Amino acid sequence: MMRASEKEETDARSLSSGQTVMAGIDISAMDPYSIPDLSVAMSTVKVQNQVAESVMAKTLDVTEQGGQALIDMMRSSMERSVNPAVGGNVDVRV
């Protein structure tokens, strides 16, 4: 592991040789033409995340609706089991 003074000496040597060092990384060797590619990749990831979030939100909505329908169905069936006579007969007069 480098001591702080050794790192500073290495950075100083790099700067004196015409290289640009940032956080110990030679950024002068980076290809400037790769910047648009990185931008496109970042935009693609952003859109993918937005799509995934929308799909998850829709799935949550559908799941909540299904759960509510199941609860309503259980309540109505429980009412019939508690009062079996309710709805079993129809009074008709002629």
Secondary structure, DSSP 8 states (H G I E B T S, - for coil): ---HHHHHHHHHHHHHTT--EETTEEGGGS-TTHHHHHHHHHHHHHHHHHHHHHHHHHHHHHHHHHHHHHHHHHHHHHHHHH-TTTTT------
